[in-house]
């Protein structure tokens, strides 16, 4: 992947993370099941970390 593609992927991952975090907040408010959202956030955190690492290696 090019640096630009990695930066675009990182932006998308961060956007997904923010969206899911908001969904999770709403689920908590109505006492819904948040375990699925938590799992998605953990997965996204790993992907964000890995993408950041790849970007750092390109510098």
DAMO-V87099 format. One line per field, one symbol per residue. ss: DSSP state (h for helix, s for strand, l for the rest). psi: psi as a letter, one per 40 degrees, with the letter a starting at -180 (. if undefined). burial: + if it has 24 or more other ideal C-beta (glycine too) atoms within 12 Angstrom, else -. Layout:
# DAMO-V87099
ss=???
psi=???
burial=???
This chain:
# DAMO-V87099
ss=llhhhhhhhhhhhhhhhhhhhhhhhhhhhlllllhhhhhhhhhhhhhhhhhhhhhhhhl
psi=iidddddddddddddddddddddddddddefiheddddddddddddddddddddddde.
burial=-----+---+--+---+--+---+------------+---+--+---+--+--------
